[in-house]
Amino acid sequence: MPYGPEATPQLSPGGRVPPGVEVAGLRHHVPVSDYCERTASGLWGEPYNAVSNLAFLVASGVLLWLVARRRPAPPVRVWLLPALLGVVGLCSLSFHTLATGFTEALDSLSILAFVLVALTVLLHDMWAVPWRWAWLSAPAFVAFAVAVDAPLIALAGTRAALGGYLPALLGLVGVAVGLWLRRGVRRYGTWLLWAAGVFAVSLTARTLDRPLCTDIPIGTHFVWHILNAVVLFVVGYAVLDRYLRGSVSRVRAARPEDHGWIVGTLTAAWGSTTAVAHGVAYDAGTLPALIAEDGGERTGLLTYVIADGALEVVTIDALARRSGTGTALLAAAADAAREAGVGRLWLVTTNDNLDALRFYQRRGMRIAAVTPGGVDASRLLKPSIPAVGSYGIPLRDELTLELRL
């Protein structure tokens, strides 16, 4: 109800002025007043909430600076999250100063945009999911969010769904655990698990803003801003770091302490350490080897032999597909051949290995020979070679591919 010039308005908990009241003869209109700190209409009705948005802008600025100093310039996807982090800060600032329904929508939509883009980019960069499939995670997450939020809000209100952010917390935990369990990207899983913990604390501060109005007049929503800026920074930095490191940080020569891992990797991939090609059986566990590493974890293995003026790749295994591991191993093998003074790198694959044929040819190798029945002959040396290979193709022939250095 309106108050006269001499009247004292009744404030809501925390000293907030209800929308549409007159104070000292002036009518104040606060279209959206959801936070404890708002005690009056106007740009500075929520000073702590407004100023704390600088945390988003600072985090965005740091990330943009880190991206901009990289030469050559990173692809667009690396810029997206730092830029969206700044958009989140600006939209939140507009809401906590103007406090209108429109700025409230901008605030919510900017956060949703960050979540959806982050999920898509993480799937592409961390799991090597093609863009045409990675983008499907956006509508899938929206459907998941509705499925989680709708029943909780209907039964117990928005506070039960942590203001609608519970799906984001669950999604962050899920992505973090998935990364932590994956070779080569475990470091990012650890980062995001810590970020999820900070996010849980920030959500707690956001949820307790109204209940603690009487005890904390300025509210706790500004804590949400500061901690949430940390969370979004970590997510953006994980994508940047992944790009800066590349999918494989280095390839090195095997050391004696790698022997157990080499044997285990070969046995898992080939059934034993024995590799057979062009009528020759190799004990690959005893051959010179190259090991790919990412973040200190071994992610790939290549064994080889140098003979007759050429380097033959005997086995090559990438533990994380579409991560660049195979490319890095092959390039390192070419370097080893040059260092050994040989001008040819070659290998043998089988007629069913369509993915490998595409991979090798896209990296400059050419088909030098086809040996009909070559696998049938190799099966005499290694009976465990199956009769049917990839894509249900009968496993019969050998193809030799080579790269002139």
C-alpha positions as CSV (number, residue, x, y, z in Angstrom):
1,M,0.0,0.0,0.0
2,P,1.2,3.6,-0.5
3,Y,2.5,5.6,2.4
4,G,2.1,9.3,3.1
5,P,5.1,11.7,3.4
6,E,5.1,11.3,7.2
7,A,4.7,7.6,7.3
8,T,7.5,5.0,7.8
9,P,7.4,2.1,5.4
10,Q,7.4,-1.5,6.7
11,L,10.5,-3.2,5.5
12,S,10.7,-6.8,4.6
13,P,13.4,-9.0,6.3
14,G,16.8,-7.5,5.9
15,G,15.4,-4.0,5.4
16,R,14.2,-4.5,1.8
17,V,11.7,-2.0,0.5
18,P,8.6,-3.8,-0.9
19,P,7.9,-3.0,-4.5
20,G,5.8,0.1,-5.1
21,V,6.1,2.0,-1.8
22,E,6.5,5.7,-1.2
23,V,9.4,6.9,1.0
24,A,9.5,10.6,1.9
25,G,6.8,11.4,-0.6
26,L,8.6,9.6,-3.5
27,R,7.2,6.5,-5.0
28,H,9.8,3.7,-5.3
29,H,9.3,0.9,-7.7
30,V,11.5,-2.2,-7.5
31,P,10.2,-4.6,-10.2
32,V,12.5,-7.5,-9.1
33,S,13.7,-7.6,-5.5
34,D,14.8,-11.1,-4.7
35,Y,17.8,-10.5,-2.6
36,C,18.3,-9.6,1.0
37,E,20.6,-6.7,0.3
38,R,18.1,-4.7,-1.8
39,T,16.9,-2.0,0.6
40,A,15.9,0.6,-1.9
41,S,15.3,1.1,-5.6
42,G,17.9,2.6,-7.8
43,L,21.2,1.6,-9.2
44,W,22.9,1.2,-5.9
45,G,20.1,-0.7,-4.2
46,E,22.4,-3.7,-4.0
47,P,26.0,-2.3,-3.7
48,Y,27.7,-5.5,-2.6
49,N,25.9,-7.7,-5.1
50,A,26.7,-5.2,-7.8
51,V,30.4,-4.6,-7.0
52,S,31.1,-8.3,-6.5
53,N,30.4,-8.9,-10.2
54,L,33.8,-7.5,-10.8
55,A,35.0,-11.0,-9.9
56,F,33.5,-12.3,-13.2
57,L,35.0,-9.4,-15.2
58,V,38.5,-9.9,-13.6
59,A,38.3,-13.7,-14.3
60,S,37.3,-13.0,-17.9
61,G,40.0,-10.5,-18.4
62,V,42.7,-12.8,-17.1
63,L,41.6,-15.6,-19.3
64,L,41.3,-13.4,-22.4
65,W,44.8,-12.1,-21.7
66,L,46.1,-15.6,-21.5
67,V,44.5,-16.5,-24.8
68,A,45.5,-13.3,-26.6
69,R,49.2,-13.8,-25.8
70,R,49.3,-17.2,-27.5
71,R,50.8,-17.2,-31.0
72,P,49.5,-18.3,-33.4
73,A,46.0,-17.2,-32.3
74,P,44.0,-20.0,-30.8
75,P,40.8,-21.1,-32.5
76,V,37.4,-19.6,-31.7
77,R,36.4,-22.3,-29.3
78,V,39.2,-21.3,-26.9
79,W,37.9,-17.7,-26.8
80,L,34.3,-18.6,-26.2
81,L,34.3,-19.3,-22.5
82,P,36.5,-16.4,-21.5
83,A,34.2,-14.1,-23.5
84,L,31.1,-15.6,-22.1
85,L,32.5,-15.3,-18.6
86,G,32.6,-11.5,-19.2
87,V,29.1,-11.6,-20.5
88,V,27.9,-13.3,-17.4
89,G,29.5,-10.6,-15.3
90,L,27.9,-7.8,-17.3
91,C,24.5,-9.4,-17.3
92,S,24.6,-10.0,-13.6
93,L,25.8,-6.4,-13.0
94,S,22.8,-5.1,-15.0
95,F,20.4,-7.2,-13.0
96,H,21.8,-6.2,-9.6
97,T,21.7,-2.5,-10.5
98,L,18.5,-2.1,-12.7
99,A,16.7,-5.1,-11.1
100,T,14.1,-5.5,-13.9
101,G,12.5,-8.6,-15.3
102,F,14.5,-8.1,-18.6
103,T,17.9,-7.9,-16.8
104,E,16.9,-10.9,-14.7
105,A,16.3,-12.9,-17.9
106,L,19.7,-11.7,-19.2
107,D,21.4,-12.9,-16.1
108,S,19.9,-16.3,-16.2
109,L,20.4,-16.8,-19.9
110,S,24.0,-15.8,-19.8
111,I,24.7,-18.4,-17.2
112,L,22.8,-21.0,-19.2
113,A,24.8,-20.1,-22.3
114,F,28.1,-20.5,-20.5
115,V,27.0,-24.0,-19.2
116,L,25.9,-25.2,-22.6
117,V,28.9,-23.9,-24.5
118,A,31.3,-25.3,-21.8
119,L,29.7,-28.7,-22.0
120,T,30.0,-28.8,-25.7
121,V,33.6,-27.6,-25.8
122,L,34.6,-30.0,-23.0
123,L,33.2,-32.9,-24.9
124,H,35.0,-31.9,-28.0
125,D,38.4,-31.1,-26.5
126,M,38.6,-33.7,-23.7
127,W,36.8,-36.6,-25.3
128,A,37.4,-35.7,-29.0
129,V,33.7,-35.9,-29.7
130,P,33.0,-34.5,-33.2
131,W,31.3,-31.1,-33.2
132,R,28.2,-32.5,-34.9
133,W,27.6,-34.8,-31.9
134,A,29.1,-32.6,-29.2
135,W,26.4,-29.9,-29.8
136,L,23.7,-32.4,-29.0
137,S,24.8,-32.2,-25.4
138,A,23.1,-28.8,-25.2
139,P,19.5,-29.9,-25.7
140,A,20.3,-33.0,-23.7
141,F,21.4,-31.0,-20.8
142,V,18.3,-28.7,-21.0
143,A,16.1,-31.8,-21.0
144,F,18.1,-33.2,-18.0
145,A,17.7,-29.9,-16.1
146,V,14.0,-29.8,-16.6
147,A,13.7,-33.4,-15.5
148,V,15.6,-32.6,-12.3
149,D,14.2,-29.2,-11.5
150,A,10.5,-29.5,-12.3
151,P,9.6,-32.2,-9.7
152,L,11.7,-30.6,-7.0
153,I,10.3,-27.1,-7.6
154,A,6.7,-28.5,-7.7
155,L,7.1,-30.4,-4.5
156,A,9.3,-28.1,-2.4
157,G,9.9,-24.8,-4.2
158,T,13.0,-23.4,-6.0
159,R,15.1,-23.7,-2.9
160,A,15.0,-27.5,-3.1
161,A,16.5,-27.2,-6.6
162,L,19.1,-24.8,-5.3
163,G,17.5,-22.0,-7.3
164,G,17.5,-24.2,-10.4
165,Y,21.2,-24.7,-10.4
166,L,21.2,-28.3,-9.1
167,P,21.5,-29.8,-12.6
168,A,24.5,-27.6,-13.3
169,L,26.2,-28.9,-10.1
170,L,25.4,-32.5,-11.0
171,G,26.6,-32.0,-14.5
172,L,29.9,-30.5,-13.4
173,V,30.5,-33.4,-11.0
174,G,29.6,-35.9,-13.8
175,V,32.0,-34.3,-16.2
176,A,34.7,-34.1,-13.6
177,V,34.4,-37.8,-12.7
178,G,34.4,-38.8,-16.3
179,L,37.6,-36.8,-16.9
180,W,39.2,-38.2,-13.8
181,L,38.6,-41.7,-15.0
182,R,40.0,-41.1,-18.5
183,R,43.7,-41.5,-19.2
184,G,45.5,-38.3,-20.3
185,V,42.9,-35.8,-19.0
186,R,42.8,-36.9,-15.3
187,R,44.4,-33.6,-14.3
188,Y,41.3,-31.7,-15.6
189,G,39.0,-34.1,-13.7
190,T,40.8,-33.1,-10.5
191,W,40.5,-29.4,-11.3
192,L,36.8,-29.7,-12.0
193,L,36.1,-31.8,-8.9
194,W,37.6,-28.9,-6.9
195,A,35.5,-26.5,-8.9
196,A,32.4,-28.5,-8.1
197,G,33.2,-28.3,-4.4
198,V,33.6,-24.5,-4.7
199,F,30.3,-24.4,-6.7
200,A,28.5,-26.3,-3.9
201,V,29.7,-23.7,-1.4
202,S,28.7,-20.8,-3.7
203,L,25.2,-22.4,-4.1
204,T,24.9,-22.7,-0.4
205,A,25.7,-18.9,0.0
206,R,23.1,-18.1,-2.7
207,T,20.4,-20.3,-1.1
208,L,21.0,-18.9,2.4
209,D,20.8,-15.2,1.3
210,R,17.1,-14.8,2.2
211,P,17.0,-17.0,5.3
212,L,19.9,-15.1,6.9
213,C,18.6,-11.6,6.1
214,T,17.9,-10.8,9.8
215,D,21.4,-11.8,10.9
216,I,23.3,-10.7,7.9
217,P,21.6,-7.5,6.5
218,I,23.9,-7.4,3.4
219,G,23.0,-11.0,2.6
220,T,25.3,-13.7,1.2
221,H,24.5,-13.4,-2.5
222,F,27.8,-11.5,-3.2
223,V,29.7,-14.6,-2.0
224,W,27.9,-16.5,-4.7
225,H,29.3,-14.1,-7.3
226,I,32.9,-14.3,-6.1
227,L,33.0,-18.1,-5.7
228,N,31.1,-18.7,-8.9
229,A,33.6,-16.5,-10.8
230,V,36.3,-18.9,-9.5
231,V,34.3,-21.9,-10.8
232,L,33.8,-20.5,-14.3
233,F,37.4,-19.4,-14.4
234,V,38.6,-23.0,-13.7
235,V,36.3,-24.4,-16.4
236,G,37.5,-21.9,-18.9
237,Y,41.2,-22.4,-17.9
238,A,40.8,-26.2,-18.3
239,V,39.8,-25.7,-21.9
240,L,42.7,-23.2,-22.5
241,D,45.2,-25.5,-20.8
242,R,44.1,-28.4,-22.9
243,Y,44.7,-26.4,-26.0
244,L,48.0,-25.0,-24.9
245,R,49.3,-28.4,-24.0
246,G,47.9,-30.1,-27.1
247,S,46.4,-33.5,-26.8
248,V,49.8,-35.0,-26.2
249,S,52.4,-33.1,-24.2
250,R,55.4,-35.1,-25.3
251,V,56.7,-38.4,-26.8
252,R,59.8,-39.9,-25.3
253,A,61.8,-43.1,-25.7
254,A,60.9,-45.9,-23.4
255,R,62.9,-46.4,-20.2
256,P,63.6,-49.7,-18.3
257,E,60.9,-48.8,-15.7
258,D,58.3,-48.7,-18.5
259,H,58.7,-52.4,-19.3
260,G,55.9,-53.6,-17.2
261,W,53.5,-51.1,-18.6
262,I,54.6,-51.9,-22.2
263,V,54.0,-55.6,-21.7
264,G,50.6,-54.9,-20.2
265,T,49.6,-52.5,-22.9
266,L,50.7,-54.9,-25.7
267,T,48.9,-57.8,-24.1
268,A,45.7,-55.8,-23.7
269,A,45.8,-54.7,-27.3
270,W,47.2,-57.8,-29.1
271,G,46.6,-60.7,-26.7
272,S,50.3,-61.1,-26.1
273,T,53.6,-59.3,-26.8
274,T,53.9,-61.3,-30.1
275,A,53.2,-59.3,-33.2
276,V,53.3,-61.0,-36.6
277,A,53.6,-59.3,-40.0
278,H,54.9,-60.2,-43.5
279,G,55.8,-63.7,-42.2
280,V,57.9,-62.5,-39.3
281,A,57.1,-62.8,-35.6
282,Y,58.4,-60.1,-33.2
283,D,58.4,-60.0,-29.5
284,A,57.3,-56.4,-29.4
285,G,58.0,-56.2,-25.6
286,T,61.7,-56.3,-26.4
287,L,61.8,-53.8,-29.2
288,P,62.7,-50.1,-29.1
289,A,59.6,-48.2,-28.1
290,L,58.2,-44.6,-28.0
291,I,55.8,-43.6,-25.3
292,A,53.3,-40.7,-25.5
293,E,52.5,-38.8,-22.3
294,D,49.9,-36.3,-21.4
295,G,50.0,-34.6,-18.1
296,G,52.5,-37.2,-16.8
297,E,50.3,-40.1,-17.8
298,R,51.3,-42.6,-20.5
299,T,48.7,-42.4,-23.3
300,G,50.2,-44.3,-26.2
301,L,52.9,-46.8,-27.3
302,L,54.8,-47.4,-30.6
303,T,57.3,-50.2,-31.0
304,Y,59.7,-50.4,-34.0
305,V,62.7,-52.0,-35.5
306,I,65.3,-50.5,-37.8
307,A,66.6,-52.8,-40.5
308,D,67.6,-52.8,-44.2
309,G,67.7,-49.0,-44.3
310,A,64.2,-48.4,-43.0
311,L,62.2,-48.1,-39.8
312,E,59.4,-50.5,-39.5
313,V,56.6,-49.6,-37.1
314,V,55.7,-53.0,-35.5
315,T,52.9,-51.9,-33.2
316,I,51.1,-48.6,-32.5
317,D,48.5,-48.1,-29.8
318,A,46.7,-44.9,-28.7
319,L,44.9,-45.4,-25.4
320,A,42.7,-42.4,-26.0
321,R,41.3,-42.3,-29.5
322,R,41.0,-39.0,-31.5
323,S,43.3,-37.3,-29.0
324,G,46.3,-36.8,-31.3
325,T,48.3,-39.5,-29.7
326,G,48.7,-41.7,-32.8
327,T,49.7,-38.6,-34.9
328,A,52.3,-37.7,-32.3
329,L,53.7,-41.2,-32.1
330,L,54.0,-41.5,-35.9
331,A,55.7,-38.1,-36.1
332,A,58.2,-39.2,-33.4
333,A,58.9,-42.4,-35.2
334,A,59.7,-40.4,-38.4
335,D,62.1,-38.3,-36.3
336,A,63.7,-41.5,-35.0
337,A,64.2,-42.7,-38.5
338,R,65.8,-39.5,-39.6
339,E,68.1,-39.6,-36.6
340,A,69.1,-43.1,-37.5
341,G,69.9,-42.0,-41.0
342,V,67.2,-44.0,-42.8
343,G,64.9,-42.5,-45.3
344,R,61.9,-44.7,-45.2
345,L,59.2,-45.5,-42.6
346,W,56.9,-48.4,-43.2
347,L,54.4,-50.7,-41.6
348,V,51.9,-53.5,-42.3
349,T,48.2,-53.4,-41.5
350,T,45.3,-55.7,-42.4
351,N,42.5,-55.5,-44.9
352,D,39.9,-55.0,-42.3
353,N,41.6,-52.0,-40.6
354,L,39.7,-49.3,-42.4
355,D,40.2,-46.7,-39.7
356,A,44.0,-47.3,-39.7
357,L,44.1,-47.1,-43.5
358,R,42.4,-43.7,-43.4
359,F,44.6,-42.5,-40.5
360,Y,47.9,-43.5,-42.2
361,Q,47.0,-42.1,-45.6
362,R,45.8,-38.8,-44.2
363,R,49.3,-38.5,-42.6
364,G,51.1,-38.9,-45.9
365,M,51.7,-42.6,-46.0
366,R,51.0,-44.5,-49.3
367,I,50.0,-48.0,-50.0
368,A,53.2,-49.7,-51.3
369,A,52.0,-53.3,-51.6
370,V,49.1,-55.6,-51.1
371,T,49.8,-59.2,-50.0
372,P,46.7,-61.4,-50.6
373,G,46.5,-64.1,-48.0
374,G,49.2,-62.4,-45.9
375,V,47.2,-62.7,-42.7
376,D,46.4,-66.4,-43.4
377,A,50.2,-67.0,-43.5
378,S,50.7,-64.9,-40.3
379,R,48.0,-67.0,-38.6
380,L,50.3,-70.0,-38.9
381,L,52.8,-68.2,-36.6
382,K,50.1,-66.7,-34.3
383,P,47.0,-68.9,-34.3
384,S,45.2,-66.5,-32.0
385,I,44.7,-64.0,-34.9
386,P,40.9,-64.1,-35.5
387,A,39.2,-65.1,-38.7
388,V,37.0,-62.0,-38.7
389,G,38.2,-58.5,-38.1
390,S,36.8,-55.0,-37.7
391,Y,33.4,-54.2,-39.2
392,G,32.8,-58.0,-39.7
393,I,35.3,-58.1,-42.5
394,P,37.1,-61.5,-43.0
395,L,40.7,-61.0,-42.0
396,R,42.9,-62.3,-44.9
397,D,45.2,-59.8,-46.5
398,E,48.1,-57.5,-45.6
399,L,48.7,-54.0,-46.9
400,T,52.1,-52.3,-46.7
401,L,52.2,-48.5,-46.3
402,E,55.2,-46.4,-46.4
403,L,56.4,-42.8,-45.9
404,R,59.5,-41.5,-47.7
405,L,61.4,-39.2,-45.4
